C-alpha cells in the first residue's frame, strides 16, 4: 500500500482546480480536517469552498472509500495512506 491518498474533485471544483485528480503524501493516518489543510497547499482556495467557520459547508460531500464522511466522524474521520477521497462541492440548482 502506498503512502499517499488519492483525491478526485468533481462538479464545479473541476473547473476551478487543476489537475482535478491528485495524490497527497501522508506518512501516517490524519484526521480529515488536517488532510484538508494539506490539500489546501496544493489547491489554494479549496478550503473557502468546502469550509465555513471551521466546519464543512452544507451540501459538501466527501466520500472516503465510497462512504460519506457525514456518516462516519465528519471532519474527525481518519484518513490513512492508500485510501481514496472523492470531493463534491455544495450544489445548487433549480
Secondary structure, 3 states (H helix, E strand, C coil): CCCEEEEEECCCHHHHCCCCEEEEECCCCEEHHHHHHHHHHHCCCHHHHHEECCEECCCCEEEECCEEHHHCCHHHCEECCCCEEEEECCCCCC
